[in-house]
């Protein structure tokens, strides 16, 4: 039963989410989260599980979106008969086809060469999106209407909540399928190719073929994500195959934790929050995002999922409770650092981009004057105090954490000796 509890909770969360958050904005955000979960998990098939760093994987979700939107237009024109609920599968098949076509060349190399080839393929497809307006629609893109045909059981996919539940079904099934892949011999040998390709070749497997099969499977699920995006947004533009979209998949899959299956799910939620909400709150959101990525690479390269798993281990061993006070102190110090650094960043951006509005601005409810040395000194003082306090608390926390780890290891060795 313990194996089924997470899946039942996952399904219950997908079902209950629109019942808790009922506004139009919330439904739109939830729909984007479902699409992002499929895309990030699909990207992690090659990145986290196969060790293949791709800089152009949005090509397959984007081409899946274009094929899906043309299919939906043909359904609307009466040229083909296909239920709207199956249109994302058309995107999946398109992603599979193009991944099989382009992946055979791409996966012949590994490592840095593979990454550069994917970058080149991504730029090639993006440039083609502007050169072939008959298919890609030029800069304006291709639009559609998802409400076609007669409603079935009252479902027309006009209301956003109906689209959300369709996305939720695809999200759950895709998540289960990709998890099942990790438990198969193919998934295990893919991990082996990631960790030690020479040994895999020595025992008789073709590492290029393993990478190729994983690449094609990933392309299929990326195409499904693109097809779901078509139904949600009813438009496909050159942006869906661009480098920015590919970079977002890479960035947030890493932040969530590529080494754990549920890590990309966390990254997908962060991606929607960052791109949809953070971008509305500040013009410097890309700078904040870059700083978060920098600190995660430096201090938590395993992503948020690794932090969760390490603390769950501490909790299971009864060592987490004494650390809660340290966590609270680190959080308060981090908030001071964020307040000081954020005030300085926002004042710089205000002076460069909003100078016509005058020197005064508000940050976190506090009035600041970018022309006054007092505002800059106050922000610098808050930053300095927060940074000093954070470093002091971090060193104490590191000592306590290391001591707890040693105690856990000693207890495990004693248990093994007793056994």
N, C-alpha and C positions, 0 to 999 in steps of 0.2 A: 504493500500500500504506500510505503514511503516514496516509491518511484512515481506513483501516480499523483501524489499530492501536489507537486509543483505544476504539473500539467493541468490539473483541475483548477488550481488557483489562477494559472495563466488564462485559461478559458473564461473563468468567472470574471476576471479583471477586464477582459476584452468585451464581455457582454454587459457588465455593469457600468463601464466608463461613461457611455453617453447618457445613462440614467442619472449619474451624479453631476456631470458637466453638460448642461442642456443648451447652452447658448450656441449661436451660429459660429462664433469664433472658436469655441471649444470643440465643436464637432469637426470643423476644418482642421484644427490642430491635431486632433486624435486621428483623423484620416491620414494626415501627413506622417504621423508617428508610425502608423501601421505600414505605410509604404516604405518608410525609411528602415524599419526593422527588417523587412524582406531584403532590401538592397544591401544593408550593412552585413547581414548574415551571409548573403550570397558572396559579397566581396571577401568575407573572412574565410570562405572555403579555400580560396587560393592564397590569401595573405597569412592568416593565422594558422591554418591547418596545413597548408602546402608550402609556406615560406616564400611565396612569389609576390614580390612588390610590384604592383601595377599602378602606373600613373595615368591610365586611360580606360579604366573599366566602365566608366559611365557610357562609353560607346554602345555597350550591349543593352543597357537599360534604355538609352536614348533611341537606338534603332528599333527596339521593341515597342517604344512609345509611338514612333512614326508608323510602323506597320499596323499597330492596333488602331490608331486614329484613322488611317485610310480604310481599314476594315469596317470601323464603325460608320464612317461616311457611306460606304457601299451598302451597309445594312440599312441606313436611313434612306438611301436612294432606291431600295428594293432590288438591288442587283444580286445580293446574296441573302440567304436566310440563316441567321445565327443569333442565338440569345445574347443579350448584352452581357450577361453574367459570364459568358465564355470568352469575351474579348480579351481579358488579360492572358488567357492561354495562348491566343494568337501572338501577343507580345512575347510570351515565353518561348514559343517555337521560333520566332524571329531571332530572339537573343541566342537561342541554341544554334540556329543555322549560321549566324555570323560569327559566333564563338568557334564553331567547328571550322569555318572557312579561314578566319584570321588567326585562330589559336594554333593551327598546325604549324604555321611559320613562327608565331610568337614563342611557343613553348619549346622550340628546338634549342633555345639557349636558356640559361638560368642566371640568377644573380643580377648584377648590374646591367649586363647586356639585355636581359629580359625586360628590366625596368625601362631602359632606353627605347627598346622596340615598342613597348606599349605606349610610351609617350609619343613616339612618332606616329603610330597608328591612330591614336586619339586626335592628334593635330591634323592628320590627313582627313579623317572623317569630318572633323569640325569644319575644315576648309571646304569640303565637298558640300556641306550643308548650305553654304552660301553660293556655290557654283551651280547647283542643281535645284533651282527654285521649283521646277515641275514636281519634284518629290518632297523636298524639304520646306517649300513655301517661302524661301528667302528669309529676310529679316523678320517679317511678320509671322512666320510660322504657319502651321495648319490648324484650323479650328474644327470643331465638331459639336454635335448635340447628342448627349447621352440618352435623352428621352426619345426613343424611337419605338414604333410599334405600339400595340395595345398592352396595357398593364397586365401582368400575370399575378394573380392572387393579391391584387392591389399594389404590386411593386412596379414602379415605373422608373426608379432611380432619379426621380426629380428631386425629392427631399434629400438633404445631405445625410440624414441619419440612415437612409437606406443604402447609400453609397458606403457609409462607414461600415455597416455590418457586412457588406460584401467584401470590403477590404479586410475586415477582421477575420472572416472565414479563410480567405487566401493567406493571411498572415499566420494564422494558427496552423493550417495544413503545411505551409511552406516551412515554418519553424520546425514542426515535427519531422518533416521529410529530411531536412538538413541535419537535424540531430541524429536521425536514424543513420544517415550517411557516415557520421563519425563513429558509429558502432560496427560498421561493416569492415570486411578485410580491405576493401579499397580505402576507406578512411584511415585505417591503421597503417597501411603501406604508404599513404600520402604523408602521414606524420613522419614515417621513417625517411622518406625522400627529403623532407624538410630538415631533419636532424642529421642524417648521414647518407647522402646520395651515393657515395662510393661503395659503402657496404651493401646498399640495396642493389646496385649493379652487380656486385660480387655474388650475391645469392640468386641472381638470375632474372631480376625484374628490369624492364626498360624504364628508366626514370622519366624519359621524355614522354612516353605513352601515359604514364601515371599522371604527370602534370597536365597533359593534353586532355585526358578524360575529366579531371577535376576542373579544368578551365571551361570545358563545354557545359558541365553541370552548373557551374557558377553562372555562365552566360544565360542558361535557361531561367534561373531564378531572378537574375538581373532583368531579363526581359519581362517577367511577370510583374516586377516592381514598376517597370516602365508602362506596362499596360494598365496597371492600377492608377498610375499617375495620369494617364490619358482620361480615364473615367472621372477622376477627381477634379482635374483642372480644365478639361475639355479643350486643351490647346497643347501643341508641341512646337517648341522653337529650337533654334540652334544651341541654346543654353543647355539643353538636356544632354548633349553629347560633348559639351565643352570641358576644358581642363579644370575649371572651378568646381564643377559637379564631381569629377573624379577625385580631386583633392579633398573635397568634403567627405567623401566616403572613406578615404584613407585616414584623414585626420580623426574623425569621430570613431571609427573602428578602433584605432590605436588608443584614443582616450578612454573608450569604454573598457578595453582590455581584450586584445586579439588572442591572448593565450587561453581564454576561457570561452565556452560556448555562449554564455549569457552576456559576455562583455559587449558585443556589438549591439545587443538590445539596449543596454544602457547608453551606448554611444549614439544610437538612433534617436533616443529621447532628447539627449543633449543637443543633437544636430538641429532638431526642429525648434527647440527652445532658443538656441543661439541665433539661428537664421531668421526666425519669425518674431521672437520677442526682444532679444537683446539688441537686434538691429534697429528696433523701434525706440529703444530707450536712449541710445547714445550713438553718435556718429563715429566714435572710436571703437566700435565693437570688434572690428578685425584686430586691432591692437591688443585688446583684452584677450581675445581668443588666442592670438599668437603667444602672449605671455603665459597663458594657462598651459598651452602645449609645451612651451619651453620648460616650465617647472615640472610638468609631468614627466618629460623625458629625463630630467635631471634627478628627480627624487622618487618617482613611481613609474618606472618604465613598463611595468606590467599593467598599467591602466587602473581604472577605478575598481574593476572586478578583482584585481589582485589585492587591493587594499581591503575589500570586503572579505575575501577568503582568509587573509591573514588574521583579521580581527575575529572572524568566526572560529578559527583555530584557537586563538587566545581565549575566547569565551568557552569553548568546549573544554579547555584545560583549567578553567577557573581563574584565569589571569587577567581578564579584561577589566573587571570592576575597579581595581586600584589605578587603572590608567585613565578612567573617565575624567578625573579632575585635570589631568595633564591635557586631555583633548579639549576641555572647556577653555583652559588658559590659552592653548594654541589658537583656538577659534577666535577668541577675543583679540589676541595680538594680530592675527591675520586680518580681522576686520579693521583694525587701526591702520595697518599697512595699506589695505585697499582704499580706505578713506583718504589717506594722505596722497598716495600715488594717483588715485582717481581724480582728486581735486586738481592736481597739477596737470594731468592729461587733459581733463575737460577744459581747463583754462587755456591751454595751448590750442586746442581745437576751436574753442570759442574765438580766440584772437585771430586765427587763420581763416576760419570759415564763416563766422558770424560777426565780423567786426562792425558791420552796418547796424547791428542791433544795440551797439553801445558796449561799454566795458563791463557792465554789471551782468551777473548771471547767478543762477541758483544751482547748488549741488547738494543733494541729500537734505534739502530744506534749509540750507545755509546760504546766505547772500555772500557772494564773492565779487571782488573788483580786480579784474586782471591788470589794471593799471596801478594797483596799490602794492607796494612791497610787503605790507602787512599780510595780505592774503597769501602771497607766495611763501612768506616766512612761516605762517601758521601751518600751511599744508606740508612744508618741508619738515617742520617740527613734529607733526603727527606721524609722518612717514618714518622719521628717524627713531622716535620713541617706539613705534610699533615694530620696526625692524629689529631694534636692540632687544626688546622684550621677547619677540618671536625666537630670535637666535638663542637667548638664554634658556627659554622654556624648551626649545627643540633639543638642546644638549642634555638637559635633565631627562626629557622624555626618551631620548636615544639610550641613555644609560639604563633607565628603568626597563625599556623594551628589551635591550640586550640581556639584562639579568633575567627577565621572565623567559626569554627564549632558552637560556642556559638551563633554567629550572625545568622547563618542559623536556628538553633533550635528556637531562639526567633522569627524569621520571620515566621516559620511554626506554632508556637503556636498562634501568632497574627492572622494568616490567619484562623486557626481553630476557634479562638474565634469570628472572624468576620462572619464566616459562621454559 
